[in-house]
Amino acid sequence: MDQYGEWAVVTGASSGIGREIASQVAARGLSVVLVARRQAEIETLALEIEKTWKVKTLTVAVDLALPESRVAVVEAVHGRSVGLLVNSAGFGSGGEFVKADFAGQSEMVEVNCQALLELTHVFAKRFVEQKRGGIILLSSIVAFQGAAYSANYAATKAYVQSLAEGLRGELKPYGVDVLASAPGPTATGFGSRSGMRLSNPASAETVARQTLDALGRKGTVVPGGFAKFLYASLMTAPRFLRVKIMRGIMKSMTSEKP
Ligand SMILES: NC(=O)c1ccc[n+]([C@@H]2O[C@H](COP(=O)([O-])OP(=O)(O)OC[C@H]3O[C@@H](n4cnc5c(N)ncnc54)[C@H](OP(=O)(O)O)[C@@H]3O)[C@@H](O)[C@H]2O)c1
């Protein structure tokens, strides 16, 4: 509560990792602002959280691909003491870049990068002023090298990872903690939306718990057993080899043939 309370803003709270982080943050005593497009899902979760953890909730049903929605999130929390921002909203796609619909790829940059950038900028400024706070950015195991058959998604996550690493050093002197969480395959709605078959998935519960436990202690956490193994193996290889290995992994998770 002292470092990250009273309120946490969690994007992507209707499903998967964001939903689980919102619940676990509430279990640790913080009130939560739940942000996602699907209103029914976040309202149901809000009721569940209030009943179980006796904290307050606020739902903001918006499409973060739209610039005005990011302003709506900031306006919705006006007057509340926010100490934690979790940017979990995001999606990927599997398959050949040239076959992908351009609008969808562009929307991915809007949600995964632009919305995350805008919210991070607004709340980082606030946290610096109040000399406390935490920011969690959902990166990915694909952030550390290019990934064929998910090239744009991996590029969005490289942006997120780099932003988190840079901001950590910049905001630490102000008492603000920044964490990149880089999961591997996780059993959420991500696989079906991206059209990828995820092997050895971790549970969203594990990913959320290990992420929250790392806040204030590490700059990057790789939650989940398989992701840790994959990360440790990849990091011993030079970048060109990592790119090659990742191509094989992504090919096995999509229906691509070449
Ligand atoms: N699952 C994995 O294997 C995996 C691995 C590494 C990293 N990640 C990252 O983890 C984060 C969470 O993904 P997840 O696995 O929990 O997937 P998920 O279950 O599909 O959840 C994605 C969340 O993002 C929200 N979202 C997507 N587009 C949005 C938009 N335009 N506006 C507002 N909210 C939007 C969704 O809410 P609505 O649909 O209701 O809007 C949902 O709550 C993502 O950033 C993802 O890239 C996932």
The ligand as an ORCA input file, in Angstrom:
! r2SCAN-3c Opt
* xyz 0 1
  N      -0.295    -15.586    -23.540
  C       0.949    -15.602    -23.952
  O       1.455    -16.637    -24.430
  C       1.797    -14.360    -23.830
  C       3.184    -14.504    -23.857
  C       3.990    -13.375    -23.737
  C       3.408    -12.123    -23.579
  N       2.050    -12.001    -23.547
  C       1.493    -10.652    -23.391
  O       0.676    -10.618    -22.252
  C      -0.317     -9.613    -22.386
  C      -1.650    -10.189    -21.978
  O      -2.046    -11.164    -22.928
  P      -2.838    -12.471    -22.482
  O      -1.956    -13.609    -22.709
  O      -3.426    -12.272    -21.141
  O      -3.944    -12.511    -23.634
  P      -5.534    -12.392    -23.567
  O      -6.104    -13.388    -22.622
  O      -5.986    -12.405    -24.985
  O      -5.768    -10.938    -22.939
  C      -5.506     -9.781    -23.676
  C      -6.149     -8.598    -22.983
  O      -5.872     -7.419    -23.757
  C      -7.097     -6.718    -23.955
  N      -7.086     -6.009    -25.219
  C      -6.744     -6.475    -26.448
  N      -6.969     -5.556    -27.384
  C      -7.471     -4.463    -26.738
  C      -7.932     -3.182    -27.162
  N      -7.927     -2.829    -28.447
  N      -8.372     -2.319    -26.213
  C      -8.410     -2.666    -24.909
  N      -7.999     -3.858    -24.453
  C      -7.543     -4.743    -25.361
  C      -8.170     -7.805    -23.969
  O      -9.414     -7.261    -23.578
  P     -10.678     -7.088    -24.563
  O     -10.590     -8.146    -25.617
  O     -11.843     -7.212    -23.657
  O     -10.511     -5.716    -25.093
  C      -7.659     -8.741    -22.878
  O      -8.093     -8.305    -21.621
  C      -0.253     -9.135    -23.829
  O       0.432     -7.903    -23.871
  C       0.554    -10.219    -24.527
  O       1.260     -9.721    -25.622
  C       1.239    -13.084    -23.663
*
